[in-house]
């Protein structure tokens, strides 16, 4: 299979050779963190809870830029940080968050191919 942007996809081997650090953050995006992140996650990853952190509870749209910036700060992510996203449901929610990052101007993004099931 050929991808339009294969440079965005990384695998667990790449991750083992490029572990999270001050300039590279690994983020698990979960719809249900009680049955996901809290039961086990890749060492060094932080959590973005899709329902609570990314969706505005009133408008049912993505959070505002100000709220997004606060979430990034909470997760130690700056404009220059390389962010690797992965998650449950075959990365559906990670892909959604990928586009939220893009909407707010964050360019240095990757998705771990296979998501949560390949990372744990």
C-alpha positions in Angstrom: 0.0 0.0 0.0 1.2 3.5 -0.8 0.5 6.5 1.4 0.3 10.1 0.3 2.6 11.2 3.1 4.6 8.1 4.3 7.0 10.4 6.3 4.2 11.0 8.8 3.9 7.3 9.8 6.4 5.7 12.2 6.5 2.3 13.7 7.6 0.8 17.1 11.1 0.2 15.7 11.5 3.8 14.8 10.2 4.8 18.2 12.7 2.6 20.0 15.5 4.3 18.0 13.9 7.8 18.6 12.5 7.7 22.2 10.6 10.6 23.7 12.7 13.4 25.1 12.5 17.1 25.8 12.0 17.8 22.1 10.0 14.7 21.1 6.8 13.9 22.9 4.7 10.7 22.6 1.0 11.3 23.1 -1.7 8.6 23.5 -5.1 9.9 22.4 -7.9 7.9 24.0 -11.7 8.0 23.7 -11.9 5.9 26.9 -8.7 6.3 29.0 -10.0 4.2 31.9 -9.9 1.2 29.6 -6.9 2.4 27.7 -4.2 4.7 29.0 -4.8 4.0 32.7 -4.5 0.3 32.2 -1.2 0.6 30.4 0.6 2.8 27.9 3.9 3.3 26.3 6.5 4.4 28.8 7.0 8.2 28.5 3.7 9.0 26.8 1.2 11.6 28.0 -2.5 11.4 27.6 -4.9 13.5 25.5 -8.5 12.4 26.4 -10.4 13.0 23.2 -13.8 13.6 24.7 -12.6 15.9 27.5 -9.5 17.6 26.1 -10.2 18.2 22.4 -13.9 18.6 22.1 -15.7 21.7 23.4 -18.6 20.3 25.6 -21.0 23.0 24.6 -20.4 23.6 20.8 -19.3 20.0 20.1 -16.5 21.4 18.0 -12.8 21.4 18.6 -11.5 23.5 21.4 -10.4 27.1 20.9 -6.8 28.0 20.1 -6.4 29.3 23.6 -7.6 26.0 25.1 -5.3 24.1 22.7 -2.3 26.1 23.7 -3.1 25.4 27.4 -3.4 21.7 26.6 0.0 21.7 24.8 1.6 23.6 27.7 0.2 21.0 30.2 1.7 18.2 28.1 5.1 20.0 27.7 4.6 20.6 24.0 5.9 23.8 22.3 5.7 24.9 18.7 9.0 23.2 18.0 8.3 19.9 19.7 8.1 16.8 17.5 4.8 15.0 18.5 4.1 11.4 17.9 0.4 10.5 18.3 -1.1 7.1 18.7 -4.3 5.8 20.2 -7.2 3.4 20.4 -9.7 2.5 17.7 -7.0 2.0 15.1 -5.7 5.6 15.5 -9.1 7.1 14.6 -8.9 9.6 17.5 -5.1 10.1 17.1 -5.8 11.1 13.4 -8.5 13.5 14.5 -6.1 15.1 17.0 -3.4 15.2 14.2 -5.7 17.5 12.3 -6.4 19.7 15.3 -2.7 20.2 15.7 -2.5 21.1 12.0 -5.4 23.5 12.2 -3.6 25.4 15.0 -0.3 25.5 13.1 1.7 22.6 14.6 3.7 21.0 11.8 6.1 18.6 13.4 3.8 15.6 13.7 3.9 11.9 13.3 1.4 9.0 13.8 2.5 5.6 15.1 1.3 3.1 12.6 -1.0 0.6 14.1 -1.9 2.7 17.1 -2.3 1.4 20.7 -2.5 -2.3 19.7 1.1 -2.1 18.2 2.5 0.0 21.0 1.7 -2.0 24.1 
